[in-house]
Amino acid sequence: MCTKNSMAKPKNAITFTMQRLSKITPPEKGRVYYRDTATSGLVFVITANNSRTFYFSKRINRKPVRIKIGNYPAISIDTARQAAHRFLGEIAQGQNPYINIKKRVKSVTLKELFLHWLEVHAKKRKKTWKQNTRTFNQHVKPLHDKTLNNITKNDIIALHQHIGRHSGTYQANRTIEIIRSIYSVADQLGYTGENPCIHVERYPEYPRERFIRPHEFAQFYAALCKQEPLYRDLFFTILLTGQRKNNVCRMQWRDIDFENKLWYVSGITLKNGSPLAVVLSDPVIEVLQARRDDRHKHPEWVFPSKRGKDRPVGNPTDAWDKLRKESGLTDLRIHDLRRTFGSWQAINGTSLHIIGKALGHKSIHSTKIYAHLITEPIRDAVTNATQKMLEYCRIPNRPNTGQEDNTEIE
């Protein structure tokens, strides 16, 4: 945001459309300005490094005023025009929108910015916005009522360390990422300062490799069979399909093809956004058929909530805590059941491509964590190569120590 005459008068006048703005190429150096013929004062600026930004530019009382609206395409053309019209309305009332913004930004709190971020960004682009809301309300409460201008990098570091000590380093890193994303739309509310999350050092993270080992299956399964039927069947299905907890909790009868033993999961509910046909093994089919016998009680949800058949079961945290306590596997998480499904495929020599397909991974990068478990094909390859080399060398399977064995055999 600037009140000085630092913006050249746009010589290029066009009617802004997505097609036209997308075709504009960056200049070799400096920046180029374009004026919107449909909205007075709306300017589009493109720089040599391909930064694309909307500004509102006008003279008020013979003094130039420039207000940054936001970056394109994060800010749409319609949103930029609405902002420009709002500024024009303030000018028509004898006000200076630049001064109004400075007054407003001094009082904007982090919580107000978060609510703005939810509406203009998160709800439209992030499937995890509800989880982000819980994280913000639970872990960022000390900064809720602080104004943006008063939140410093040291505040963020202190919050990061506090969360790391009390809720874990992973949660601490995710919380800082949310705050950093919130600040990405702060300029829309007139904030022109730096993002305090930039250059805050994150805790190191390592891929979790926990899954149910061979010697643990008996105790896990024995405890599982003792659980309440709803949760017994739920955890069993998660284990033998490898699907995420929330998707299995919301499994519906209409999506199950018993004849072809498939479960069709809508892309709307999946993390990667692509629909998935989950192959159901015979043991899973048996569990689902047993539950289908009670279908007249639960016509929609395979795993209905105890609070009413009109909704699926909620987060089974208490039931899971009970199961892992009784099984003795106290460090096991629900998501480790999904990891167990993928790990045992890898142990049995399944290719990463097939494992990725079974788990619904969109990228092979997500499946690479199982690569170290695929040892049988490697063992076979090493054995075969060793045998071939020894055959060509015409030497025994074990090297001679260089000393003659003079031991007499009686």
N, C-alpha and C positions, 0 to 999 in steps of 0.2 A: 504494500500500500504506500502511495507516495503523493505529495502535494506539489512537488517541484516539477518543472517542465523537463522531465527526463524521458518522455515518450514522444517520438517523432510523429508528425501528423500522418495518418495512414493515407497513402496514395492509391491503394488498391481497394476498390469498393465492389463488394460482391454480396449476394444474398446467401447467407450461411446455410449450407445443407451438409449432411454427413458425407455425401459423395464428394462435394467440392473440397471440404476441409481435409478429407483423407487423401486427395490427390495432390495437395500442396506439398512440395518437396522442400527440405531444409536448405537455406542458403549456404554458400561455401564458408562465409564468415558473418559474424554479427547476427542481426535479426531482421525479420520482415513483418510489417504490420498490415492487417486487413480490416476494413471497416464493414460492418453489417449494414446493408441498405435497408433492411427490414426493421432495425431497432437503433434509434439514435443513441450514440455513445458506446455501443458495444464493439469491442475491438478484439481481434484474434492475433496473437503474436507467436511466431515460430522462430526458433533460434537454430544456430548451426549444429547444435547437438540434439536437434529434433525435439526440444521441449516445446509443447503446445499449450498456450494459456489464454484464457479469456480475461479481459480487463474492461472496466468501465472508465471511459476517459471523457471529461468535459471541462469547460471553463466555468468557474463560479466566481462572480464578482471580479472578472478579468484574470483570475488566477487558475492555472491548470490543476486539475484534480485527477489522479489515477487511482483506481481501486481494483485490486486483484479479486476476481470472482472465483477462479479455480482452474485446475488443469483439465485439458481435454484429452481423452474422452471420459475421464472420471466424472466430469461435469458435462451434462448433455447441452446441446444447443438450446433446447427449450428452457432448461433451468437457468442458463446464462441470460437468456432474454428476460425471464421473469425477474431476475436480480436487477438487470438494467432498468426495467420498467419501475421497479420499486425505488431505485435511486432517482429516476426522473420525477417520480411522484413527490419525493422529499424535496427535490429542488423546486418544484412547482409551488410547494408550500413555504418557500423561503428558507429551507433548511439546507445544511451542508451534510451530505451523506457520509463524508469522510469523518467529520467531527462526531456524528451520531455513532458510527462504528467504533471509534476510539472510546467513547463513553460506554458502549455496550460491552466491548471486549474486556474492559477493566472489571466487569462484574460477572463474566461468564465463568462458571465453575466447571470442574472436570466432569461432574455428573451431568450437567446440562450438555456438555459436549458429547458425552457418551450417548445420551438420548437422541441427540441430533445424528450421530454416527449410525445408530441403530436404524433410523428411518431412511436416511439417504444412501446408506451403503450396506450395512450388515444384512438386513431383512431381504434385500434384493439379490445379494450375491453370496451369502454365507449360510450353509445349512446348519452351522453350529451356533447361530446367533443366540439361541436360548441358553446353550451351555456357556457362551461368552458372557451373557447377562448374569448367570449365577456366579461365575468367576469374578466379575467386576463387583458385584454386591458383597461377596464373601471376603475377597482379598484386598480390594482397593478402597475399602471404606474410609481409612484414615485420610485419603486425599479427595473424597467426594466433594466436600464443600470448599476446597481451595480453588482460588481463581487461577486461570491458566498462566497469567503473568507471574504468579507467585510460586509456581511449581518448578523446582530446579532439578538438575541432574542428580544432585546429592539426595534429594527426596526420593527419586526413583531408585537409586542405589540402596538406600536404607530400606525401602519397601521390598526390593528384590531379596536382600539378605534376610529380612524378617520372614518372608514367605519360605525361603529356602530352609531356614532353621525349623520352622514349625509345620510346614506342609510339604516339604520336599523340593529338591532342586528342579525337577521337571515342571512342577506346578509354578514355581517361581519364574522360569523362563517363559512359559505359556502366558502368564499374566502380563509380563513386560511386552510381549509381542502384541497383546490386545491393546495395551495403552499406546504403543507406537502406532498401531493402525488407527486408533481413535484420533490421534493428532494429525493424521493425514488429511482430515477434512476440517481442521481447525481454521484454515484460511477462509472457509465459507462463513465463519462467524466473525471474521475480522482479525483473527490472531495472526501476527506476522513474525512472532519469535521462532526460535528453533524448537525442534522436537526434543524434549529432554531425555528420550530413550535412546537417542543416537549415541553410539560409542559406549553404551553401558555393557560391560563384559558379562556374557552369559555363563552359566555353569556348564561344564562339559557334560555331554550326554552320550550314553552308550546304548546300542540296541538291546532291548530286553530279550533274553534267550530262554526264559523259563518255560518249560512244558512238562507234562507228566511223563516221568521216566518209567522204564519197564518194571522196576521194583516197587513203584508207587501205585501202579494201576489197581492192584488187588485191594489195597486199603481205601483208595478213592472210590472204587466201584461199590465196595461193601457199604461205605457211608452213604453213597448216592442212593442205593436201593432202600435205605431206611428213611429217606426224606418224604415229605408230603408229595402225593402224586403230581400235583401241578408243577412244583419246582423240580421234582425228579425228572419228569419228562422234558421240561424246559432245558435243564442243563445237559441232559443226554442228547437232545437235538442240537444244541450249540456245539457239543463235542464232535458229533458225527456228521455235521454239515460244514463246520468251520466258518459259519457265518457270524456276523456281529450280533451282540446281545440285543440291541434295539430292534434289529430286523426280525430276529426270531421271536421276540416278545410280541411283535405286531403281525405275526404270520396269520393269514386269513385263509379260510377253507376254499374260497373261490380261486385262489392262486395255486392250489395244489392239483396236479394231474396224477391221480393214483395209477391210471393205466400205464402211463409212460414213466412213472416214478420221477417226476420233475416238480420243482417248486419255482414258480415264476415270480421274481422280485422286481418291482417297478424301479426304474432308474431314479425316480423322484426321491425314494427313500434311501438310496445307496450313496455312499461317500463319493464315489467317482462319477455319479450321474448317469451311468449306463445301465440298462436293464440286464438282468442276469437270470439264466436258467440253472438252478441248483440241482445237481443230480442227487437223488435220495437213495441211500442204500437200503437193503431189505430190513435191517434192524430199525431204521428210522421209520420206514413205512409201517412196520408192525406197531410202533408206538403211536403213530398218527391214526392208524385204523382203530386202535383201542380207544383213542380219544374221540374219534368220529362216532363211536357208539353212543356217546353222550351228546351228539350234535343237537338234539332237540332242545337241550339246555343252553347251548352256546352256538347259535346259528352263524355267527360271523367270525369270532376270534378262536383260534386254536388254543391259545393260552389266555383265557379271559381273566379280568380282574376280579378279585374277591368282593370288591365294593360294588360290582354291578356288571352284568353281561354286556352292557353297551360300550365297554371299552376294554382294551387289552391290559394284561398284567403290567404293573409298573416296575420300577427298578428293584430287582430282587436282592437288594443288599443284605438284608437281615437273613434271608434264607441261605445266601451264599456264605455268610460268616458262620452260620451254624454248620454247614456242610464241611467247610475247610477245618473248622475246629474239631469236628468229630472224626475227620479223616487224618488229622495230624499234619496236613499240608497247609500250614498257616500262612505261608508266603505266596500261595497260589491266588491268582486273580481270575475273574471271569474271562477276561480277554485271553488268558493263557490257554483256555480250552480251544480257541481258534488257532493259537500258535501250536498247540499239540497236534491238531488235525494236519496242519501244514508240515510240521516236523516229522511226523510218522510217515507221511508220503515221501519226504526226502530220504529218510532212513531206508525206505524200501526201494530206493533207486528211481523214483518218479522224477521226470525232468522238471526244471524250473518253469518251463512254459506251461505244462499241465497243472502244476501246483498253483500257478498264478490264475489259470482259468477256473480251477476249483474254488479258489478263495475270492474270485471276483476282482483281482488286481488289474488295474488299467495299464500299469507300467511294470516291466520286469524289475525295475529298481526296488519295488516293494517286496519282491519275492527273493531277492538276493540274500536275505538274512538266513535262508534255509540251505544255501549252497554248501556250507561247511558240514552239513549232515549227510550229504550224498556221498557216502564213503564206499559202498559196495561196488559201483561201477569203477571207482578209482582203484579199489583193491584188486578187482579182476584185471584191470589194465596193467597194474604194477606186476601182478603175478605172471601174466602172459608175457610181458616185456622181459621180465627176469628170466623166464624159461627159454625164450628165444635167444637171448644174449648168451646164456650158458650153453645152449645147444651149439651155437656157432663157435664158441670158444672151445668146445669139446673138453670142458673141465667139469669136475664134480660140482654138485649143488653147493658144497661148502668149500671155501678156499683152503689149500694146504698151508699149514703153519710154517712150513719150511724145515721142519724137524722130522726125522724119520721116527716112526713108532717101532721101537725094538722090543716092545712087550711081547713076550712069548705066551701063547695060549696053550694051556695044557689040556 
